[in-house]
Amino acid sequence: MPPGLELIGLRRRFGDVVALDDVSFEVDEGTLVGFVGPNGAGKTTAMRVTLGVLQPDAGEVRWRGRAVDRIARRRFGYIPEERGLYPKMRVLEQLVYLARLHGVDRAAARTSAEEILETLAVADRSRDRVETLSLGNQQRVQLAAALVHRPDVLVLDEPFSGLDPVGTDVLVDVLRRERRERGVAVVFSSHQLELVERICDRVVMIVRGRIVADGTIEDLRASRTRRLVRVEVVGAPDRWYESIPGVRLDGEGSGALALELADGADEQRVLDLARSVGEVRHFSRIRPTLSELFREVASA
Amino acid sequence: MSERAPSDRGTWRLVASREFWVRIRDKGFLISTSITVAVLSVFIVLRAYGGGVGSFDLGWVGDGALAERAAAIGQRSGVDVTARSLPDGDAAEAALRDGSVDAVVIGNVQDVRDGTAIVRVVSGIPAQLDQLVQAAAIGLRIDGALADADVPATTVEELENQHPVAASPIEVPDPDRPAKASVAFVSVLLLYGQLFGYGLWVATGVIEEKSSRVVEVLLSAIRPRQLLAGKIAGIGVLGLLQLIVIAAFAITLATVTGAIEIPAATLWAAALTVGWFVLAFAFYASLFAAAGALVSRMEELQNVIVPINLIVFASFLISIGALQDPGSTMAVVASLLPMSSALAMPVRIVLGSATAWQIALSLVIVIVSTALLIPLAGRVYAGAVLRTGAKVRIRDAWRAAA
């Protein structure tokens, strides 16, 4: 498969602050990539560099194997961190204008804008000025602005922030459809990690300007250094597990224990011991959520 | 989805078209046009019907000798006095009150000689008319005295009909000079209003995009310079169109009301005004745009445009001064400098003071300096327009766009 969007060795400093430190990752066509990291980690900077509104000190952005220029970026759609539309311009008029700035002709721009407003359930507001819309509807129009020229690449900075659950569902549907039907490469940043875990094909994690994880959720889980098991034993003495070297209590709640197993500690031995000291009601590996992985990586 | 050829050269036209159409529908545009038209109409109508200097209506009650004599003297010295008969004192008062006469002389020749004739006025008599009436009265008395001394009436008439003592000017005066000065004054006023008003519109337009953050969406699709060029072009075309409409309206109104005494000079002045607006607007709009890009909120705009405002206003004042003395050193210098030539040069041209080489030099200077200024201002704009928050220093903006 040919490469889709590639960020290659991006570096950017703001004074003494290193915002991007050799950032590289890819977003293939037809994939949905979640871009996560703590506040100030460099997500927005990386996205602004991708869209060309900020110049990197080093590195480049490629699309389908070629360095992107302004013409190539006409096929990109963007929601910036700081939302922005002309407040006094009418919704439809504004979308048509933005589509035309991306090189779409007038008739096609209008058809596309009307379709997208329909999809996003704001078609009834198309004659209204943007400033008269609720924040949620403005957010939908902002998304429409990113989609109206039918881009091949979507770069969305916190697209879910400020959306209610219904708006979130609409946006998820739209992103999935764009990916499925048009093979769009989508990268979006978010702090809603459950959502990222649920909808993304891949996750890229950035901390202090460096990419610290990049892969599917399963990849991330597999690469994790900590192993945890959840054990629920009835009738066992306190701290029964301490007789096995390398086993440590990580937490407990509702009658179950979370045990962390160091390298070399065999989970089957733990199970055997548990059975010997009491009645085992539950024994499982703990599959870390993205939030847990995130906390581990971010605090490392 | 249909797409154009992969070039974005025409993008600035899309921007210009949006600027034009959004603003032509703006209430502010409608209001500013209406105010300009109203002010101009008042000026023209006042000029047409204000009576002006050197044109009087003089009524008379009695034998009319004094009024006729005053009119005759006026005619010889280039003052237009229309004498007309009124039946009595009440009619005279009514005519004075409704403004159809400036003064009414009451009395016969004998009353003039006796010193009992009077000039009836509303509250005061124009000095020029007063001088004519007094001279006519003296003339009538001398006539009487000469007749008493048996000097033949033909000799008296001969003496009176001799040419007045003519003024012999060192410089040949232009009889149209006052009219031309009025036309030039209106041109300067209009140009000043357009340059300042539309330049300010460019600055506020830049800030509007910055403060609403839409600029980041725009600049993910187009280059800063395309956005800048489109904005200046769109607003400039609107300003030009408004100027042409106002000029056409003013000329039509002035022609209809008879306020224009020199159609050729007026049309020439209108053409100069429009032409110089194009040049000067490009110059000032790039300054206003760069200044606007340095700040993020409308409240901060005043701080950054003060220097530009001062330059525009000083140019305006100097140009008004040039109406009096278009050949002064200051007027000549102002008509050559790029920031003030648009206001000062049309004045000097209309008044006939500018030489051909000065006009040519002035054009070259404004075109060259605008061509140099646009990329500089464009760079400051590009370096500053995406930086929100605190005011951006020009030096930082310059470096950021490197």
Chai-1 contact restraints between the chains, C-beta under 6 A:
chainA,res_idxA,chainB,res_idxB,connection_type,confidence,min_distance_angstrom,max_distance_angstrom,comment,restraint_id
A,L51,B,S220,contact,1.0,0.0,6.0,A-B,restraint_1
A,V53,B,E216,contact,1.0,0.0,6.0,A-B,restraint_2
A,V53,B,L219,contact,1.0,0.0,6.0,A-B,restraint_3
A,V53,B,S220,contact,1.0,0.0,6.0,A-B,restraint_4
A,V53,B,L386,contact,1.0,0.0,6.0,A-B,restraint_5
A,I71,B,P6,contact,1.0,0.0,6.0,A-B,restraint_6
A,Y78,B,S220,contact,1.0,0.0,6.0,A-B,restraint_7
A,P80,B,E216,contact,1.0,0.0,6.0,A-B,restraint_8
A,E82,B,R213,contact,1.0,0.0,6.0,A-B,restraint_9
A,G84,B,S212,contact,1.0,0.0,6.0,A-B,restraint_10
A,G84,B,R213,contact,1.0,0.0,6.0,A-B,restraint_11
A,G84,B,V214,contact,1.0,0.0,6.0,A-B,restraint_12
A,G84,B,E216,contact,1.0,0.0,6.0,A-B,restraint_13
A,G84,B,V217,contact,1.0,0.0,6.0,A-B,restraint_14
A,L85,B,V214,contact,1.0,0.0,6.0,A-B,restraint_15
A,Y86,B,V214,contact,1.0,0.0,6.0,A-B,restraint_16
A,P87,B,S212,contact,1.0,0.0,6.0,A-B,restraint_17
A,Y97,B,R18,contact,1.0,0.0,6.0,A-B,restraint_18
A,R100,B,L14,contact,1.0,0.0,6.0,A-B,restraint_19
A,L101,B,L14,contact,1.0,0.0,6.0,A-B,restraint_20
A,L101,B,A221,contact,1.0,0.0,6.0,A-B,restraint_21
A,L101,B,I222,contact,1.0,0.0,6.0,A-B,restraint_22
A,H102,B,A221,contact,1.0,0.0,6.0,A-B,restraint_23
A,G103,B,E3,contact,1.0,0.0,6.0,A-B,restraint_24
A,G103,B,R4,contact,1.0,0.0,6.0,A-B,restraint_25
A,D105,B,S2,contact,1.0,0.0,6.0,A-B,restraint_26
A,A108,B,M1,contact,1.0,0.0,6.0,A-B,restraint_27
A,A108,B,S2,contact,1.0,0.0,6.0,A-B,restraint_28
A,R150,B,M1,contact,1.0,0.0,6.0,A-B,restraint_29
